Amino acid sequence: MWQDMGIPQDGINPDWHNITLEYIDMARRDLFYKAFVAEIDDVIVGSASCQIIGDLFPNIFKPEYRKTGYIWGVYVEPSYRRQGIAKQLTSIAVEYLKAIACTQVVLGASPAGKPVYSSLGFSQGNQMILKLVVSA
């Protein structure tokens, strides 16, 4: 998935698998993490993850006013794309986040994913990013 988004192999930590498993253990424990998979003929062809967003700043609002869910890791194998799998996985993740009382859902969309998420009612927001060059 990350390489599909343009991250080169050498830009991914060699211990990515263990890092991911440790994160998922924490997220299951603390952030209501869930993952969903799409299977065709006993082969996993897609997945999506979701969780509550850990606060980036002091959260002074009561949960009924702001409890934000986050969807990430939506991925479908290339030969299974354009069949509605990503849309179905995203819909299931949204329903789960509703069930745990989230008041909004956010995600970061790739250019290819934007039409999928727009069709589900996600806004066409702009995310402003300033890339910084780290000197050695």
ROVEXVO-364389 format. One record per residue (C-alpha): z, y, x; residue number from 1. Coordinates in nm, 2 decimals. Each point is the difference from the previous one (the first is absolute). Layout:
residues N
<pz = Z py = Y px = X seq = NUM>
...
***
This chain:
residues 136
<pz = 0.00 py = 0.00 px = 0.00 seq = 1>
<pz = 0.10 py = 0.25 px = 0.27 seq = 2>
<pz = -0.32 py = -0.07 px = 0.20 seq = 3>
<pz = -0.20 py = 0.05 px = -0.32 seq = 4>
<pz = 0.15 py = 0.35 px = -0.01 seq = 5>
<pz = -0.11 py = 0.08 px = 0.36 seq = 6>
<pz = 0.31 py = -0.09 px = 0.20 seq = 7>
<pz = -0.12 py = -0.17 px = 0.32 seq = 8>
<pz = 0.15 py = -0.33 px = 0.10 seq = 9>
<pz = 0.18 py = 0.16 px = 0.30 seq = 10>
<pz = 0.15 py = 0.25 px = -0.24 seq = 11>
<pz = 0.20 py = -0.27 px = -0.18 seq = 12>
<pz = 0.33 py = -0.12 px = 0.16 seq = 13>
<pz = -0.05 py = -0.35 px = 0.13 seq = 14>
<pz = 0.33 py = -0.10 px = -0.18 seq = 15>
<pz = -0.14 py = 0.13 px = -0.34 seq = 16>
<pz = 0.08 py = -0.32 px = -0.18 seq = 17>
<pz = 0.38 py = 0.00 px = 0.08 seq = 18>
<pz = 0.02 py = 0.38 px = -0.06 seq = 19>
<pz = -0.16 py = -0.05 px = -0.34 seq = 20>
<pz = 0.24 py = -0.29 px = -0.09 seq = 21>
<pz = 0.30 py = 0.20 px = 0.11 seq = 22>
<pz = -0.11 py = 0.30 px = -0.21 seq = 23>
<pz = -0.07 py = -0.22 px = -0.31 seq = 24>
<pz = 0.35 py = -0.16 px = 0.03 seq = 25>
<pz = 0.16 py = 0.35 px = 0.01 seq = 26>
<pz = -0.23 py = 0.12 px = -0.29 seq = 27>
<pz = 0.09 py = -0.30 px = -0.22 seq = 28>
<pz = 0.37 py = 0.07 px = 0.06 seq = 29>
<pz = 0.00 py = 0.38 px = -0.03 seq = 30>
<pz = -0.32 py = 0.12 px = -0.17 seq = 31>
<pz = -0.09 py = -0.26 px = -0.28 seq = 32>
<pz = -0.30 py = -0.11 px = 0.20 seq = 33>
<pz = -0.25 py = -0.23 px = -0.17 seq = 34>
<pz = -0.33 py = -0.14 px = 0.11 seq = 35>
<pz = -0.28 py = -0.14 px = -0.22 seq = 36>
<pz = -0.29 py = -0.22 px = 0.10 seq = 37>
<pz = -0.34 py = -0.09 px = -0.16 seq = 38>
<pz = -0.10 py = -0.36 px = 0.04 seq = 39>
<pz = -0.34 py = -0.15 px = -0.07 seq = 40>
<pz = -0.04 py = -0.38 px = 0.05 seq = 41>
<pz = 0.34 py = -0.02 px = 0.18 seq = 42>
<pz = -0.11 py = 0.27 px = 0.25 seq = 43>
<pz = 0.18 py = 0.33 px = 0.02 seq = 44>
<pz = -0.27 py = 0.27 px = -0.02 seq = 45>
<pz = 0.20 py = 0.31 px = -0.06 seq = 46>
<pz = 0.35 py = 0.15 px = 0.01 seq = 47>
<pz = 0.20 py = 0.31 px = -0.09 seq = 48>
<pz = 0.36 py = 0.10 px = 0.08 seq = 49>
<pz = 0.22 py = 0.25 px = -0.16 seq = 50>
<pz = 0.36 py = 0.13 px = 0.03 seq = 51>
<pz = 0.22 py = 0.30 px = -0.07 seq = 52>
<pz = -0.06 py = 0.28 px = 0.25 seq = 53>
<pz = 0.29 py = 0.05 px = 0.24 seq = 54>
<pz = 0.09 py = 0.36 px = -0.01 seq = 55>
<pz = -0.15 py = 0.23 px = 0.26 seq = 56>
<pz = 0.24 py = 0.28 px = -0.09 seq = 57>
<pz = 0.32 py = 0.03 px = -0.20 seq = 58>
<pz = -0.07 py = -0.13 px = -0.35 seq = 59>
<pz = 0.21 py = 0.23 px = -0.23 seq = 60>
<pz = -0.17 py = -0.12 px = -0.32 seq = 61>
<pz = 0.13 py = -0.26 px = -0.24 seq = 62>
<pz = -0.22 py = -0.31 px = 0.00 seq = 63>
<pz = -0.13 py = 0.07 px = -0.35 seq = 64>
<pz = -0.15 py = 0.32 px = 0.14 seq = 65>
<pz = -0.14 py = -0.13 px = 0.32 seq = 66>
<pz = -0.02 py = -0.36 px = 0.11 seq = 67>
<pz = -0.32 py = -0.05 px = 0.19 seq = 68>
<pz = -0.18 py = -0.32 px = 0.06 seq = 69>
<pz = -0.25 py = -0.06 px = 0.27 seq = 70>
<pz = -0.29 py = -0.24 px = 0.01 seq = 71>
<pz = -0.14 py = -0.10 px = 0.33 seq = 72>
<pz = -0.19 py = -0.28 px = 0.17 seq = 73>
<pz = -0.26 py = -0.04 px = -0.28 seq = 74>
<pz = -0.26 py = -0.21 px = 0.16 seq = 75>
<pz = -0.28 py = -0.23 px = -0.12 seq = 76>
<pz = -0.21 py = -0.22 px = 0.22 seq = 77>
<pz = -0.35 py = 0.16 px = 0.04 seq = 78>
<pz = -0.19 py = -0.28 px = -0.17 seq = 79>
<pz = 0.22 py = 0.03 px = -0.31 seq = 80>
<pz = -0.01 py = 0.38 px = -0.04 seq = 81>
<pz = -0.16 py = 0.18 px = -0.30 seq = 82>
<pz = 0.13 py = -0.26 px = -0.24 seq = 83>
<pz = 0.30 py = 0.19 px = -0.13 seq = 84>
<pz = 0.26 py = -0.18 px = 0.22 seq = 85>
<pz = 0.14 py = 0.31 px = 0.16 seq = 86>
<pz = 0.03 py = 0.17 px = -0.34 seq = 87>
<pz = 0.18 py = -0.30 px = -0.15 seq = 88>
<pz = 0.24 py = -0.02 px = 0.30 seq = 89>
<pz = 0.07 py = 0.37 px = -0.02 seq = 90>
<pz = 0.06 py = -0.02 px = -0.37 seq = 91>
<pz = 0.25 py = -0.28 px = 0.05 seq = 92>
<pz = 0.18 py = 0.20 px = 0.26 seq = 93>
<pz = 0.02 py = 0.31 px = -0.23 seq = 94>
<pz = 0.14 py = -0.22 px = -0.28 seq = 95>
<pz = 0.27 py = -0.13 px = 0.24 seq = 96>
<pz = 0.09 py = 0.35 px = 0.11 seq = 97>
<pz = 0.02 py = 0.11 px = -0.37 seq = 98>
<pz = 0.23 py = -0.30 px = -0.06 seq = 99>
<pz = 0.25 py = 0.12 px = 0.26 seq = 100>
<pz = 0.00 py = 0.35 px = -0.15 seq = 101>
<pz = -0.22 py = 0.19 px = 0.24 seq = 102>
<pz = -0.11 py = 0.33 px = -0.14 seq = 103>
<pz = -0.30 py = 0.04 px = 0.23 seq = 104>
<pz = -0.22 py = -0.21 px = 0.23 seq = 105>
<pz = -0.17 py = 0.12 px = 0.32 seq = 106>
<pz = -0.24 py = -0.17 px = 0.23 seq = 107>
<pz = -0.23 py = 0.09 px = 0.29 seq = 108>
<pz = -0.36 py = -0.08 px = -0.09 seq = 109>
<pz = -0.28 py = -0.08 px = 0.23 seq = 110>
<pz = -0.34 py = 0.15 px = -0.10 seq = 111>
<pz = -0.11 py = -0.33 px = -0.15 seq = 112>
<pz = 0.33 py = -0.03 px = -0.20 seq = 113>
<pz = 0.00 py = 0.34 px = -0.16 seq = 114>
<pz = -0.23 py = -0.10 px = -0.29 seq = 115>
<pz = 0.22 py = -0.30 px = -0.07 seq = 116>
<pz = 0.32 py = 0.21 px = -0.01 seq = 117>
<pz = -0.17 py = 0.28 px = -0.20 seq = 118>
<pz = -0.11 py = -0.24 px = -0.26 seq = 119>
<pz = 0.37 py = -0.10 px = -0.05 seq = 120>
<pz = 0.10 py = 0.37 px = -0.05 seq = 121>
<pz = 0.11 py = 0.09 px = 0.35 seq = 122>
<pz = -0.06 py = 0.37 px = 0.07 seq = 123>
<pz = -0.26 py = 0.12 px = 0.25 seq = 124>
<pz = 0.26 py = 0.17 px = 0.22 seq = 125>
<pz = -0.05 py = 0.13 px = 0.35 seq = 126>
<pz = 0.22 py = -0.12 px = 0.29 seq = 127>
<pz = 0.00 py = 0.25 px = 0.28 seq = 128>
<pz = 0.05 py = -0.14 px = 0.34 seq = 129>
<pz = 0.02 py = 0.16 px = 0.34 seq = 130>
<pz = -0.09 py = -0.24 px = 0.28 seq = 131>
<pz = 0.19 py = 0.06 px = 0.32 seq = 132>
<pz = -0.11 py = -0.13 px = 0.34 seq = 133>
<pz = 0.27 py = -0.16 px = 0.19 seq = 134>
<pz = -0.03 py = 0.07 px = 0.37 seq = 135>
<pz = 0.09 py = -0.27 px = 0.25 seq = 136>
***
